[in-house]
């Protein structure tokens, strides 16, 4: 799966961590929507905010930089890059959140929006299919 981070004209010190719908697509669970969500390391996030100061979104203290199709966050539900990158899959230009962390994020998000319940069900199906050799 190719994601063109070059359009940001930004050099990351640490590989960004792919989360959300695009991570769901990576695992072949469902197609992603239009946006591409990442969580990045604190030092990278501070520099990105400085580069795009007019493209900031604050969701209960999670600070995102919204540019092009990207939503690039310092934290998701207060979980930072260091916590979420554990077990991640490494690709050339980015990391992909582990299926376990993705499930955790979707479960937490259900409190805010019921639409995430379907994602939780899809991830559970994915895990069960892998466990019983259907994937």
C-alpha positions as CSV (number, residue, x, y, z in Angstrom):
1,X,0.0,0.0,0.0
2,X,1.6,3.2,-1.1
3,X,1.1,6.4,0.9
4,X,2.7,9.6,-0.5
5,X,4.1,11.4,2.5
6,X,6.4,13.4,0.3
7,X,3.7,16.0,-0.4
8,X,4.0,17.2,3.2
9,X,7.6,18.4,2.5
10,X,8.5,17.2,5.9
11,X,11.3,14.8,7.1
12,X,10.2,12.6,10.0
13,X,12.8,11.6,12.5
14,X,10.7,8.6,13.4
15,X,8.5,6.6,11.0
16,X,4.9,7.7,11.3
17,X,2.4,5.2,12.8
18,X,-0.5,4.4,10.6
19,X,-3.8,4.0,12.4
20,X,-7.6,4.2,11.6
21,X,-9.2,3.2,8.4
22,X,-6.0,2.9,6.3
23,X,-4.7,0.5,8.9
24,X,-7.9,-1.5,8.5
25,X,-7.3,-1.5,4.8
26,X,-3.7,-2.6,5.3
27,X,-4.9,-5.7,7.2
28,X,-7.5,-6.2,4.4
29,X,-10.4,-5.8,6.8
30,X,-12.2,-3.0,5.0
31,X,-11.6,-0.2,2.6
32,X,-10.4,3.1,4.1
33,X,-12.2,6.4,3.8
34,X,-10.7,9.6,2.4
35,X,-8.4,10.6,5.3
36,X,-5.2,8.9,6.4
37,X,-4.5,9.0,10.1
38,X,-1.1,8.8,11.7
39,X,0.3,9.2,15.2
40,X,3.8,10.6,15.3
41,X,6.6,11.1,17.8
42,X,6.5,14.2,20.0
43,X,9.5,15.9,18.4
44,X,8.2,15.3,14.9
45,X,4.8,16.6,15.9
46,X,6.2,19.8,17.4
47,X,8.1,20.5,14.1
48,X,5.0,19.6,12.0
49,X,2.8,22.0,14.0
50,X,5.4,24.7,13.5
51,X,5.4,24.0,9.7
52,X,1.5,24.0,9.5
53,X,0.3,26.3,12.3
54,X,-2.9,27.1,10.4
55,X,-3.9,23.5,10.0
56,X,-4.4,22.4,13.7
57,X,-7.3,20.5,15.1
58,X,-7.9,19.9,18.8
59,X,-10.1,17.0,19.8
60,X,-10.2,16.8,23.6
61,X,-6.4,17.5,23.8
62,X,-5.4,15.2,21.0
63,X,-3.7,17.7,18.6
64,X,-3.8,16.9,14.9
65,X,-2.2,18.6,11.9
66,X,-4.7,18.3,9.0
67,X,-3.1,18.8,5.6
68,X,-4.0,17.2,2.3
69,X,-5.6,13.9,3.1
70,X,-3.6,13.5,6.3
71,X,-4.6,13.8,9.9
72,X,-1.4,13.6,11.9
73,X,-1.9,13.3,15.7
74,X,0.3,13.7,18.7
75,X,-2.0,11.3,20.7
76,X,-5.2,9.4,20.2
77,X,-7.3,9.2,23.4
78,X,-4.1,10.3,25.3
79,X,-2.1,7.3,23.9
80,X,1.1,8.6,22.4
81,X,3.4,7.3,19.7
82,X,5.6,5.4,22.1
83,X,2.6,3.5,23.6
84,X,0.9,2.8,20.2
85,X,4.0,1.7,18.2
86,X,4.6,-1.4,20.3
87,X,4.1,-4.4,18.1
88,X,3.8,-2.3,15.0
89,X,4.6,-3.7,11.5
90,X,7.4,-1.8,9.8
91,X,7.0,-0.7,6.2
92,X,9.5,1.3,4.2
93,X,8.1,4.8,5.1
94,X,5.8,4.2,8.0
95,X,4.8,1.8,10.7
96,X,1.3,0.1,10.9
97,X,-0.3,-0.2,14.3
98,X,-0.6,-3.7,15.6
99,X,-4.0,-5.4,15.2
100,X,-4.3,-5.5,19.0
101,X,-3.7,-1.7,19.4
102,X,-6.0,-1.0,16.5
103,X,-8.7,-3.0,18.2
104,X,-8.1,-1.1,21.5
105,X,-8.4,2.2,19.7
106,X,-11.7,1.2,18.0
107,X,-13.2,0.0,21.3
108,X,-12.3,3.3,23.0
109,X,-13.7,5.2,20.0
110,X,-17.1,3.4,20.3
111,X,-17.8,5.6,23.4
112,X,-17.7,8.7,21.2
113,X,-19.3,7.3,18.0
114,X,-21.3,4.1,17.5
115,X,-20.0,3.7,14.0
116,X,-16.8,2.2,15.4
117,X,-18.8,-0.8,16.7
118,X,-18.8,-2.3,13.1
119,X,-15.0,-1.9,12.9
120,X,-14.6,-3.7,16.3
121,X,-16.7,-6.6,14.9
122,X,-14.6,-6.7,11.7
123,X,-11.4,-6.8,13.6
124,X,-12.8,-9.6,15.9
125,X,-13.7,-11.5,12.7
126,X,-10.2,-10.9,11.4
127,X,-8.5,-12.2,14.6
128,X,-10.8,-15.3,14.7
129,X,-10.2,-16.0,11.0
130,X,-6.4,-15.9,11.6
131,X,-6.7,-18.1,14.7
132,X,-8.6,-20.8,12.8
133,X,-6.7,-20.7,9.5
134,X,-9.2,-18.9,7.4
135,X,-6.8,-16.1,6.5
